[in-house]
Amino acid sequence: MMLHIDEQTRIEDPRVYGADVVNDLRNLLTAGGLAQRDPHRENFYELGNSAHTFYIYISPTNGNVILLAKWVTSTKVACLPAAQVAA
């Protein structure tokens, strides 16, 4: 499913990921991000780009987006070689 917001939609950042992360999420959502609905929770979605995956909640009452979690999408960035971990 595609999620799309306008630029005036409020994005809340309760975990304080910072302005750069919020802007990345806003850019993804204004362009129309491919999302997966959380099958266990109403109005919760996972979406991402080549660098990050975002877990968000969209309020059905006011349309605000709440950024709940973010993690690295690329395993190349997330994983270190075993030699570096053991050192």
C-alpha positions as CSV (number, residue, x, y, z in Angstrom):
1,M,0.0,0.0,0.0
2,M,1.1,3.6,-0.7
3,L,1.0,6.1,2.1
4,H,1.0,9.8,1.1
5,I,0.8,12.9,3.3
6,D,0.9,16.6,2.4
7,E,3.8,18.8,3.6
8,Q,1.7,20.4,6.3
9,T,1.0,17.1,8.1
10,R,2.6,17.1,11.6
11,I,5.2,14.5,12.3
12,E,5.8,13.9,16.0
13,D,9.2,12.6,17.1
14,P,8.8,11.4,20.8
15,R,12.0,9.4,20.8
16,V,14.0,12.5,19.5
17,Y,15.5,10.9,16.4
18,G,16.2,14.5,15.2
19,A,15.3,16.8,12.4
20,D,17.2,14.9,9.7
21,V,15.4,11.7,10.4
22,V,12.0,13.5,10.5
23,N,12.8,15.2,7.2
24,D,13.8,11.8,5.6
25,L,10.4,10.4,6.8
26,R,8.5,13.5,5.5
27,N,10.2,13.3,2.1
28,L,9.3,9.6,1.9
29,L,5.7,10.2,2.8
30,T,5.2,13.3,0.6
31,A,6.6,11.3,-2.4
32,G,4.3,8.4,-1.5
33,G,6.1,5.6,0.4
34,L,5.4,1.9,0.0
35,A,4.2,0.7,3.4
36,Q,3.0,-2.4,5.1
37,R,0.2,-2.3,7.7
38,D,1.0,-3.9,11.0
39,P,-1.4,-6.9,11.1
40,H,-1.6,-6.7,14.9
41,R,-2.2,-3.0,15.4
42,E,-4.7,-0.6,13.8
43,N,-3.1,2.5,12.1
44,F,0.5,1.3,12.6
45,Y,2.7,1.0,9.5
46,E,6.3,0.1,8.5
47,L,7.8,1.8,5.5
48,G,11.3,2.6,4.3
49,N,13.8,3.6,1.7
50,S,17.1,2.1,0.8
51,A,18.8,3.4,4.0
52,H,16.2,3.2,6.8
53,T,13.0,1.6,7.9
54,F,10.4,3.6,9.9
55,Y,7.7,2.3,12.2
56,I,4.9,4.9,12.4
57,Y,1.4,5.5,13.8
58,I,-1.1,7.7,11.9
59,S,-3.8,9.2,14.1
60,P,-7.2,8.5,12.7
61,T,-8.6,11.7,14.4
62,N,-6.1,14.3,13.3
63,G,-3.9,12.6,10.7
64,N,-0.7,13.3,12.6
65,V,2.2,10.9,12.1
66,I,4.1,9.7,15.1
67,L,7.6,8.2,14.5
68,L,7.9,5.3,16.9
69,A,11.1,3.6,15.6
70,K,13.7,3.7,13.0
71,W,16.4,1.2,12.0
72,V,19.0,0.7,9.3
73,T,17.6,-1.2,6.3
74,S,20.9,-2.1,4.7
75,T,22.6,-5.1,6.3
76,K,25.9,-3.9,4.8
77,V,25.8,-0.8,7.0
78,A,24.4,-2.6,10.1
79,C,26.9,-5.5,10.3
80,L,30.6,-5.3,11.0
81,P,33.0,-8.0,9.9
82,A,33.7,-10.6,12.7
83,A,37.3,-9.5,12.8
84,Q,36.3,-5.9,13.8
85,V,33.8,-7.2,16.5
86,A,36.4,-9.5,18.1
87,A,39.2,-6.9,18.1
